[in-house]
């Protein structure tokens, strides 16, 4: 943890300031804020203690409002206003306790207390603007043609290694019976031969 000029850990000042808010001690909170700003002269510790002090001022204001309302003596109205002021103070004080506990946990890790509204005011007191959180990069999506369903991109498939191709086994065929050639029949000698070139029998 970072230490200041007097060898004190810098996160001690905002922790003590937020503890003073819980104890409803705005003067003690102011003392720790002044020590961080003017003695240590550390910007981070100064901004955190300023947030705690502004929160304690709000609690102190509502506390004084309850006291002022109780001093007013108007029949029926003063009692009603006193109840409303007391309820408002209790709600504000509970919110201040919750915010102080959150601030304690954050400054213990040397982070920004980041109280709503008070954090921006603390930056403006130092003449700076609160940095905006950086948004994550957004992937650009191209428009899809009308009527064409969008399909997810598939990684290119790697070709499978060629496997050894074996020749197909010859299929068994049944034996075919071979016909024997017929022998020519002998000519009858009594039958006269026909002249194939003439139209009738030879004279």
Secondary structure as GFF3:
##gff-version 3
##sequence-region A 1 203
A	DSSP	alpha_helix	11	22	.	.	.	ID=ss1
A	DSSP	alpha_helix	26	34	.	.	.	ID=ss2
A	DSSP	pi_helix	35	40	.	.	.	ID=ss3
A	DSSP	alpha_helix	43	71	.	.	.	ID=ss4
A	DSSP	alpha_helix	77	108	.	.	.	ID=ss5
A	DSSP	alpha_helix	118	125	.	.	.	ID=ss6
###
